[in-house]
Amino acid sequence: MSNLIINTAKIDLEYDKQHIWHPYTSMTTPIPCYPVESASGCEITLETGEILIDGMSSWWACLFGYNVAELNAAAVNQLSKMSHIMFGGLTHQPAVDLAKTLVEITPVGLDKVFFSDSGSVAVEVAMKMALQYWQSLDKNKTKFIALKKGYHGDTFAAMSVTDPEGSMHELYQDFVAKNYFTEQPCIHFDQEWQDSAMDDLTKLLSENHQQIAALILEPIVQGAGGMHFYHPHYLKSARALCDQYNVLLIADEIATGFGRTGKLFACEHAQISPDILCLGKAITGGYMSFAATLATTQVANTISEGKAGVFMHGPTFMGNPLACAVANANLKKLLSDDWQSLVNHLSTLLSQLKVCQDLDSVKAVRVLGAIGVVELNNPVELATIQKQFVELGVWIRPFGKLIYVMPPYIASEKQIKKLCDAIYQVCLSI
Ligand SMILES: Cc1ncc(COP(=O)(O)O)c(C=O)c1O
């Protein structure tokens, strides 16, 4: 079928293949790309006319699917006013409205908002905030602790706190800053808690806290590092340890934010507030790249009263009005559409994946909120499995040993069934 697509496509796939880099691919032996004509709701229409049910929400971003009337209207309305205006010395209502909503809905105490362009940049900003915070207090705390199997983005500071073994550290090891890594939280979300799960982090902090600026983690769900769901008590204890050892806590909710795990923010599973919070991906409902880093007043004021007197970051497209306007429409929809019922319903539907548990190829199945994961015993060959899924009429992009879905919140029972059936079929064939 991929031949058919290549022969009939109007989108110049050959040019694409010769000249355009896609994520994590080779320029000489790229895996096939499928040409998309349009997308609406939970359906992606390929140029060949085939319709695929979307299981990925375009990597966690499209909360309400594609071509969403309210988001389209917000974009068009904002375009006629201004799509962009510099944020240095100027401001606008969409940014103020968005900041107000974020301050209101995020865990308590996060009152200061820094807008940026993408998730990785939001992480860079968070790490710079932590460094500048301690600099302002004349403390030489310049290292971070991160979790093994964590993922925080592809820029350099983000890479320096991303899993050192399963990621790209090795390639850039002479350039990536050296940080500390604690063991992956070993107690799963629904297992019985044991205090010994904190031993490694406790030891690292007790031995090195004088150098540590912050602990950075993805709360509850470690995404790209293995789709691992860990126990809320870990997060609660990590917060307490950070307080005990005078270390900031950065929560990276770029993937987990806005309801995906069954709470509006994953920190709520443990009822904690971080000192710094990173948001991205779903903030604009997947319409455009945008992100925010929120900080407590204490962090913001300490930085502002320090040597530099300012926080030293200011991207060109900071506070982009078009993105803010779409984010406002997206969050309005999220908060008024009873997201909790939508996510709970998806969670129940995704439990159908549990039938895969009995298959020889499958190691484990887990579901949390609107995330469904089938972990295989062996890694998959991406091009082959991708083709199988397309032939079954679904868009699912596995990595390594993981087949996972996080569909748009509006996915219907029938659409979820199609996604789950396709996963079962593929697992059966492995
Ligand atoms: C937890 C987490 N942090 C940061 C990022 C980086 O975000 P972006 O790809 O928008 O730079 C990602 C992306 O997958 C992520 O999952």
The ligand as an SDF file (V2000), in Angstrom:
LIG
                    3D

 16 16  0  0  0  0  0  0  0  0999 V2000
    7.7850   15.7690   29.3170 C   0  0  0  0  0  0  0  0  0  0  0  0
    8.2780   16.5350   28.1180 C   0  0  0  0  0  0  0  0  0  0  0  0
    9.0520   17.6170   28.3000 N   0  0  0  0  0  0  0  0  0  0  0  0
    9.4980   18.3350   27.2630 C   0  0  0  0  0  0  0  0  0  0  0  0
    9.2040   17.9830   25.9640 C   0  0  0  0  0  0  0  0  0  0  0  0
    9.7460   18.7900   24.8150 C   0  0  0  0  0  0  0  0  0  0  0  0
    8.7090   19.5070   24.2080 O   0  0  0  0  0  0  0  0  0  0  0  0
    8.8840   20.0250   22.7080 P   0  0  0  0  0  0  0  0  0  0  0  0
    8.9370   18.8220   21.8320 O   0  0  0  0  0  0  0  0  0  0  0  0
    7.6620   20.8810   22.4870 O   0  0  0  0  0  0  0  0  0  0  0  0
   10.1330   20.8220   22.6710 O   0  0  0  0  0  0  0  0  0  0  0  0
    8.4210   16.8460   25.7260 C   0  0  0  0  0  0  0  0  0  0  0  0
    8.1250   16.4080   24.3560 C   0  0  0  0  0  0  0  0  0  0  0  0
    7.7370   15.3060   24.0820 O   0  0  0  0  0  0  0  0  0  0  0  0
    7.9420   16.1050   26.8330 C   0  0  0  0  0  0  0  0  0  0  0  0
    7.1910   14.9980   26.6660 O   0  0  0  0  0  0  0  0  0  0  0  0
  1  2  1  0
  2  3  1  0
  2 15  2  0
  3  4  2  0
  4  5  1  0
  5  6  1  0
  5 12  2  0
  6  7  1  0
  7  8  1  0
  8  9  2  0
  8 10  1  0
  8 11  1  0
 12 13  1  0
 12 15  1  0
 13 14  2  0
 15 16  1  0
M  END
$$$$
